[in-house]
Amino acid sequence: MHPNAERVAKALLDQGATGVIVELPDSAPTARAAAEQLGCEVGAIANSLLFDADGAPLLVMTSGAHRVDTAKIASLVGAAKVRRASPEFVREATGQPIGGVAPLGHPAPIRTLVDVWLDEYDQVWAAGGHPHTVFPTSYEELLKITGGTPAEVE
């Protein structure tokens, strides 16, 4: 298993999460790619999107079926400007590459918003720290392991 996925697996264990890391046969850099490999709806993919909110990292866990409204999340977090983070910013904040960013296992805690639409699914899938890894979880567990805030992000 990739070292990033090992760190995420340890973080899951430390948080008392029930899901285990699953290695996918192909890279899953998008929600659609992950859903196709897992045989689930794209909305059940918990996309980890990192944003630059006035220079601070902001993780938005959104349903794979949604697009994030950056003006809306800027208002929610009190930021003047929220924009998609560069690959370098993502790697620095999370220690993980775009396409594989997990909701936990980062060098330091990251403020997190969790899309309320994920609660529509009994099981959601989140990235496991590498584009070939995911893990199953639930909306409630996602809130717990991230310390995230429920939010309408679309």
C-alpha positions in Angstrom: 0.0 0.0 0.0 1.2 3.5 -0.8 2.7 5.4 2.2 -0.1 8.1 2.0 -2.7 5.4 2.1 -1.0 3.8 5.1 -1.1 7.2 6.9 -4.8 7.5 6.1 -5.5 3.9 7.3 -3.7 4.7 10.6 -5.7 7.9 11.0 -9.0 6.0 10.3 -8.0 3.5 13.0 -7.0 6.3 15.5 -10.4 8.0 14.9 -12.3 4.7 15.4 -13.6 4.8 11.9 -15.1 1.6 10.5 -14.0 1.7 6.9 -10.8 0.2 5.5 -8.7 1.3 2.6 -9.6 -0.3 -0.7 -7.1 -0.3 -3.6 -8.7 0.3 -7.0 -7.3 -1.3 -10.1 -7.2 2.1 -11.9 -6.6 5.6 -10.8 -9.7 7.5 -9.8 -8.9 11.2 -10.1 -12.6 12.1 -10.5 -15.8 11.2 -8.8 -17.1 9.6 -12.0 -14.0 7.4 -12.4 -14.3 6.3 -8.7 -18.1 5.6 -9.0 -17.6 3.5 -12.2 -15.0 1.3 -10.5 -17.0 1.0 -7.3 -20.3 0.4 -9.0 -22.1 3.2 -7.1 -23.8 6.5 -7.9 -21.5 9.4 -8.5 -23.3 11.3 -5.8 -22.1 8.7 -3.2 -18.5 9.8 -3.9 -17.3 12.2 -1.2 -15.1 14.5 -3.3 -12.2 16.1 -1.3 -11.7 19.5 -2.8 -9.1 21.8 -1.3 -9.5 25.5 -1.7 -7.3 28.5 -0.8 -9.5 30.7 1.5 -7.6 33.9 2.0 -4.3 31.9 2.1 -5.6 29.2 4.4 -6.5 25.7 3.3 -10.2 24.9 3.3 -11.3 21.3 2.6 -14.8 20.9 1.1 -16.2 17.3 1.1 -18.8 17.4 -1.5 -21.1 14.9 -3.3 -19.5 13.9 -6.6 -22.7 15.0 -8.2 -22.2 18.6 -7.1 -20.1 21.6 -8.0 -18.9 23.9 -5.2 -20.1 27.5 -5.3 -17.0 29.3 -4.1 -18.9 32.5 -3.4 -21.2 30.6 -1.2 -18.5 28.9 0.8 -16.5 32.2 1.1 -19.6 33.6 2.8 -20.0 30.6 5.0 -16.4 30.7 6.3 -16.0 34.5 6.3 -13.3 34.7 3.6 -12.9 37.5 1.2 -11.8 35.1 -1.6 -12.0 31.4 -2.0 -10.3 29.8 -5.1 -9.3 26.3 -6.1 -5.9 25.5 -4.6 -2.9 24.8 -6.8 -1.4 21.3 -6.9 1.5 22.7 -4.8 -0.8 24.2 -2.2 -2.8 20.9 -2.0 0.4 18.9 -1.5 1.8 21.3 1.1 -1.5 21.4 3.1 -2.4 17.7 2.9 0.7 15.8 2.0 -1.4 14.1 -0.7 -1.8 14.6 -4.5 -4.8 16.0 -6.2 -7.1 13.1 -7.1 -6.3 11.3 -4.0 -6.8 13.8 -1.1 -8.3 12.0 1.9 -10.5 13.8 4.4 -7.9 13.1 7.1 -4.3 12.1 7.6 -2.9 15.5 6.9 0.1 17.1 8.6 -2.2 19.4 10.5 -6.0 19.7 10.9 -7.7 21.5 8.0 -11.0 23.4 8.4 -13.6 21.3 6.6 -17.1 21.7 5.3 -19.1 18.6 4.5 -21.9 18.7 1.9 -25.2 17.9 3.5 -26.3 16.0 0.4 -23.9 13.2 1.3 -26.4 12.4 4.1 -28.7 11.0 1.3 -26.5 7.9 1.1 -26.1 5.2 3.7 -22.5 4.7 2.5 -20.2 7.2 0.8 -16.7 6.6 -0.5 -13.8 9.0 0.1 -10.3 9.1 -1.2 -7.6 7.3 0.7 -4.6 9.5 0.2 -3.6 8.3 -3.3 -5.5 8.3 -6.6 -5.8 4.4 -6.4 -7.3 4.2 -2.9 -10.7 4.9 -1.3 -12.5 3.9 1.8 -16.2 3.5 2.7 -17.7 5.7 5.4 -21.0 7.4 6.3 -22.0 11.1 6.4 -22.0 11.1 10.2 -18.7 9.4 10.4 -17.2 11.8 7.9 -18.3 14.7 10.1 -16.7 13.0 13.1 -13.4 12.1 11.5 -12.9 15.5 9.9 -14.3 17.6 12.7 -16.2 19.1 9.7 -19.2 21.4 9.6 -22.3 20.4 7.7 -23.0 22.8 4.8 -24.8 23.4 1.6 -21.9 24.0 -0.8 -23.6 23.9 -4.2 
